[in-house]
Amino acid sequence: MAKGGFPRGGMMGGGMMRQQAQMQQKLLKMQKDIEKAQQEVEATVFTASVGGGTVKVSCNGKKELTEVVIAPEALNPEDAEMLQDMVLSAANEALRQADEAMNKAVDSASGGLNLGAFGL
């Protein structure tokens, strides 16, 4: 028996260290996969329209609005409040789509592991 009471390659030996190294490699791969998935979603454009296509809003996966299109027939000064509501509704839907896509991408890349439990 080696010093310390553990046989060679025992609990404190090579087997445990190999497992740690393998776990670290898996975590690094998962981290890279998550970063790649996030970059892909950030580059994606999400579009939502309301009012039968009267108002269309696009955003990217970074949740930055990239385009607002308002059909000329929606530009009625008497209906300004309705137009404002439609813009907000379309923007919120586009942002929700981006958020949902990011969550799905990270969940897929992490193999469904609850990263929140690790403070991530």
Secondary structure as UniProt FT lines:
FT   HELIX           3..5
FT   TURN            8..9
FT   TURN            11..12
FT   HELIX           14..42
FT   STRAND          45..50
FT   TURN            51..54
FT   STRAND          55..60
FT   TURN            61..62
FT   STRAND          65..70
FT   HELIX           72..74
FT   HELIX           77..79
FT   HELIX           80..109
FT   TURN            110..112
FT   HELIX           115..118
//
